[in-house]
């Protein structure tokens, strides 16, 4: 009888062990099925196709204005930079799908992010080099600064609207543009503490070329600035200063920019 009870207990223990294994397996299967049932978060689009289309459009536009700018192409390094910088990160969510369209877009506070071709053209005209220090006035969302940051050693963007300056600073830091130092201030006076500059780019229209900017430009280097009355006929102007500080200017093509605010 004792032997029979031992056999019965052994059979019962085996039965419990098998049952526990079945329950554990069932729980594991249900966990996997539950995980599969949870929809994965949609992948963030990288807009690679849109960027490629934007670059092709820039190339076409450059060929069309060759007589005005004195060349029929944008430098490959500039096109490469614009093909890498995620323009959609520099526009409000409401217009993100239009980020790579060939037109300016609103970024708030009455300001805009410039048309991609104009960004490429102005960057190209600066002839930025890897050791250069650049000044940008009217940085807005920070897109132009990000493009320049891929070409120059250091970029100093200025923005007069405090909220835009703060947002641009945070955005550029989040995107790891470590060679960009943004400051809030009046662009008319430039950035004397960081001068002189190897190039100056102004992304808002001035009624005249601000003398402080000319004084902060290194000899033999360039400034690109839209000049004209607010919301009227404006021209993109190339400014050059020679070794004797003689200034020459050349009107390139008609443009339309928001006005440079502040002292201007």
Secondary structure, DSSP 8 states (H G I E B T S, - for coil): -HHHHHHHHHHHHHHHHHHHHHHHHHHHHHHHHHHHHS---------HHHHHHHHHHHHHHHHHTHHHHTSSS--HHHHHHHHHS-GGGGS-GGGGGGTTSSS-EEEETTEEE--HHHHHHHHHHHT--TT-EEEEE--TTSHHHHHHHTTSSEEEEEESSHHHHHHHHHHHHHTT-TTB--EES-GGG--GGG--EEEEEEEEEESS--HHHHHTEEEEEEEEEEEESTTS-EEEEEEEE-TT--EEEEEEEEE---B--S--
